[in-house]
Amino acid sequence: MPIATSKAARAFAASILWGLTLFDEVWLLTAWCEVREDFRNFRLDRISGLNETGENFRPQNGQRFKDYLAQL
C-alpha cells in the first residue's frame, strides 16, 4: 500500500510498502519497499497517510520476512 511518511525536515516521501511485522518500543513497521527494492523500517508515528491499492502481496524469494531476518 502506498504511504506518505514525514521526515524531520517536514518533507514528504511516498513509498509502496508490503508490511511484514511490527516491533520495538517506537512501533516500527518492517516492510518490503517497492521504491527502494529493499527492506525498510518505518516509524508508525511518522506515517501521515496511506492509500489502499487493492493489490495483494505475493511473496517472492528475497522479499519475505525470513529473508529480512537472514540479513540481520
ZALUM-546443 format. One line per field, with one value per residue (C-alpha): residue number from 1; residue in three letters; x, y, z. Coordinates in Angstrom, 2 decimals. Each point is the difference from the previous one (the first is absolute). Layout:
# residues N
nr = (NUM; ...)
rest = (ALA; ...)
xx = (X; ...)
yy = (Y; ...)
zz = (Z; ...)
This chain:
# residues 72
nr = (1; 2; 3; 4; 5; 6; 7; 8; 9; 10; 11; 12; 13; 14; 15; 16; 17; 18; 19; 20; 21; 22; 23; 24; 25; 26; 27; 28; 29; 30; 31; 32; 33; 34; 35; 36; 37; 38; 39; 40; 41; 42; 43; 44; 45; 46; 47; 48; 49; 50; 51; 52; 53; 54; 55; 56; 57; 58; 59; 60; 61; 62; 63; 64; 65; 66; 67; 68; 69; 70; 71; 72)
rest = (MET; PRO; ILE; ALA; THR; SER; LYS; ALA; ALA; ARG; ALA; PHE; ALA; ALA; SER; ILE; LEU; TRP; GLY; LEU; THR; LEU; PHE; ASP; GLU; VAL; TRP; LEU; LEU; THR; ALA; TRP; CYS; GLU; VAL; ARG; GLU; ASP; PHE; ARG; ASN; PHE; ARG; LEU; ASP; ARG; ILE; SER; GLY; LEU; ASN; GLU; THR; GLY; GLU; ASN; PHE; ARG; PRO; GLN; ASN; GLY; GLN; ARG; PHE; LYS; ASP; TYR; LEU; ALA; GLN; LEU)
xx = (0.00; 1.31; 0.76; 1.25; 2.67; 1.05; 3.70; 1.75; 0.21; -3.78; 0.49; -2.25; 0.94; -2.35; 0.89; -1.83; 0.43; -0.90; -0.19; 1.64; -0.03; -0.11; 2.55; 2.05; -0.84; -0.91; -2.11; 1.93; -1.52; 2.49; -1.00; 1.19; 0.24; -0.74; 1.69; 3.32; -0.33; 1.17; -1.21; -0.64; -1.15; -2.59; -1.05; -3.79; -0.15; 1.56; -2.44; -2.46; -2.28; -0.59; -1.90; -1.28; 0.88; -2.09; 3.13; 0.99; 3.54; 1.40; 3.12; 3.03; 3.41; 1.95; -3.12; -1.31; 0.44; 2.30; 2.18; 0.11; 1.02; 2.72; 1.57; 0.35)
yy = (0.00; 3.47; 2.06; 3.52; 0.43; 3.27; 0.59; 2.26; 2.83; -0.24; -1.29; -2.85; -3.17; -2.58; -3.68; -3.16; -2.45; -3.58; -0.27; -2.90; 0.63; 2.59; 0.19; 2.15; 2.65; 2.60; -2.38; -0.56; -1.42; -2.29; -0.18; -0.77; 3.37; -0.05; 3.38; -1.02; -3.68; -0.92; -0.46; 3.19; 0.85; 2.75; 1.62; -0.12; 3.42; 1.49; -1.52; 2.75; -1.87; -3.05; -0.99; -3.49; -1.21; -3.17; -1.99; -3.06; -0.77; -3.04; -1.04; -0.53; -1.32; 2.77; 1.96; -2.15; 0.65; -3.01; 1.62; 3.18; -1.96; -1.79; 3.40; 0.97)
zz = (0.00; -0.74; 3.10; 0.62; 2.64; 1.59; 0.42; 2.51; -2.56; -0.51; -3.52; -1.05; -1.81; -1.50; 0.00; -0.98; 2.86; 0.70; 3.80; 1.73; 3.76; 2.77; 2.80; 2.39; 2.58; -2.63; -2.13; -3.18; -3.15; -1.73; -3.64; -3.50; -1.77; -3.72; -0.50; 1.62; -0.97; 3.48; 3.55; 1.95; 3.52; 0.37; 3.28; 0.24; 1.67; -3.14; -2.49; -0.89; -2.39; -2.13; -3.11; -0.69; -3.50; -0.02; -0.82; 2.01; 1.08; -1.75; 1.90; -2.19; 0.96; 1.69; 1.05; 2.86; 3.71; 0.33; -2.71; 2.08; 3.09; -1.96; -0.81; 3.67)
